[in-house]
Amino acid sequence: MISTRAIGIEVEKFAEDGFLVLPGFLRAGLVDRLVPEVDKWVEAGWRQTSIDACLRPDARPPQVMELDLEAHGELAVYPPLMDLLGHPDLLGRSFAFHHLHSDRRSAGGGGKSWHHDYEQRPQRDRRFPMIHALHYIRGLRPELGELAVLPGSHREIAEKDARSHLGTDVLPGEVVIDDLPPGSTVVLHSALFHTRRAASASGASAGPRYMIDGSYCRTGTRWPQVKPYWRQVLAVARARGLDAGRPELFAERHFSEYEEAERHSG
């Protein structure tokens, strides 16, 4: 596990580059407990149910959420991550949990076009930072589909899909991340443009690609939400006591209503 002291130089560069690569950041014991939870999340249909609830806001919220899963809840408040996010060059002293997504993609899975994930409608400034922590619990290898990021692009004021017409093309200045050991984390400023390239056809023997995506945002503004049942997600966290010592982490007051965000989505 990497301490925040050991990555001090990289942390100082976060404002310029917009990302940090943290090999082996998660404890092996936590990783071992996360893998079967992701398997269950996918195989029991819980992931698809959560997606369907977002596609149809009038649908009932899923009965099981990511933070109901023991190790997923621990990951959301992983102490080294909390310490890192609290660095003044990242989110600073006060920040809130936004969402957690958990996925397992089969070998040979497709890519995702260039995009960013900064929640603001319309996109107008970058005064308040938002961060995505991409946890590759089984690591990342070239045959599983590389992650490419565009350093410095988080300082642009652009819509999420401003580069989607480029597909997953190679862009000048990009950095490719495709070789990480199990338990690694890539921390992105949410406004950083990035892409997932398709896994190679030869990757069938490499196994699935696991990724858990946790998002956090600095307090001081009301952030749009991405799930119509976001209040239930935060309530689960509070009921589990995941907010111990961090009263703002799962507080509802930092977010606007889901319907309001939808009306202003353009």
Order of alpha helices (4+ residues) and beta strands (2+ residues): alpha-beta-alpha-alpha-alpha-alpha-beta-beta-beta-beta-beta-beta-beta-beta-alpha-alpha
